[in-house]
Amino acid sequence: MKLRIEDNTVRLRLSAEEVEAFQQQGRLETVVPLGPSVSDRLVYALQRDETATDSGLSVAYTSGRVVVRLPPQVADDWTTSNEVSLSGTFPVADNQVVHILVEKDLGCKH
């Protein structure tokens, strides 16, 4: 799974194998070590959010962890269809929004 953060946009791209793993497990996580300590790392994840009360995508950040969450129906529809991308916005501090993109990276191998 690839993560791209640019300005106020968070983008995840998943290979076909990762889409399948996400469909089966409801969570996909990548850990990027960034220093000598175990705590010096960035974790990013895509997670099926069973507590979601609407159909919107959301994002959460805690120390060193970025989690993009999909409501169950959105996750199911996306993983079982030919739909390539999901997008949404999520309100954050100071009346700003984060744009969220989750995409199937089906043809590109690099």
N, C-alpha and C positions, 0 to 999 in steps of 0.2 A: 504494500500500500504506500502510495506516495502522498506527501503532504506539501502543500504550497500555501504560504501565507504572504499576501501582498496587500498593503494598505489595510482596508477593513474587510478583506475577503479571505475566507478559509476554504481551501479546496482539497478534497481527497479523491484520489484516483485508484481504483481497484482493478486488478487483473481478473480474468474469468475465474481462476482458481480461488482468489480471495472473495469474490462475490459468492461463490458456492460455499466457502467456509463460513462467511457471515450469515448466509441463509440458514445453515445448519446449527451454528453456535449462538447466533444473536450478538456476537461481539468479535471484533478484530482489533488487535493491538500491536503497535510497533514501538520498540524501545531503542532510542538512539543514545549511546553513551557519549558524554561530552566532557569528561574529566576523569581524574584518577580515583575519585570516590564513587561508591555505588550510588550515592544520591545525586551525583553530577550527571543527570540524564534528562532527556525529554521523552515523554511518553505521549503518543497520540493514538486515539482509538475511535472506532465507529461502533456505536452501541444501539441495539434495539431497546427502546425506552418503554417498558411495560406500564409506567406510571403516567405516560403522556395523556393529556386530556383533550388535545386538539390534533390537527393533522400537520402541524408545522414542524420543521426541522429546528433543532436548538443546538447550542454549543455551551460547554462548561469549561472553565479553566480553574485549576488549583495548582499549587506549586509544582511546576514542571510537567503538568498533565493537561492535555487538550482533548476533550471528548465531544465528538459530534454525535447527537442522538436523533434517532428516527422513530416516530411512532410505529407501533406494530403493523398497522395496515399499510402504511407507506412503505415500510421495509419489505413486507410480503409482496406487495404489488411490484415493487422495483426489481427485486431479486428473481421473480418468476416471469418477467416480461422482457420484451425487446427494448423497453425504455432505457436509454443510455444515461440520462442525467436527471438529478434532482436538484432543485434550487429553492432557496428561501432566505428570509431575513430574520434576524433575531435581535430584539432590542437590548442594548447594553447601557452603561453609564453615560451621563451627560447628553441624553437624548440622541444618542448615536445608534446605528445598527451595524451588525456584522452580516455580511453576505455569505451564505453557505452554499457550496457546490459539492455534490457527491456524484462521481462519474464512473462508469465502467470504462476501463482502459483496455479495450478488446483487441485493437489492432496494432498498437505501438509497443515495440519491445526495445527498450533502451535503459 
